[in-house]
Amino acid sequence: MTKIILVPGLLCSPRLWQFQVDALGGEHEVRVFDHRRDDDYAAMAERLLDEVPGSFALVGLSMGGYLAQEVVAR
């Protein structure tokens, strides 16, 4: 089962990804990462990597895409 981590854009709630969660949830482990708990990309990336061990697919929209780039850089 593939882990899929979805990251919404700035000022977007996890609800943004609800359709994708519903559509993919039966075949994959799907989770929406809450970026609202951290002040900068470095802290967000570190927490995401701590909370999601192993390999995963990372999908980001807008600011979530910037966070995805930070995760890849690490």
Order of alpha helices (4+ residues) and beta strands (2+ residues): beta-alpha-beta-alpha-beta-alpha
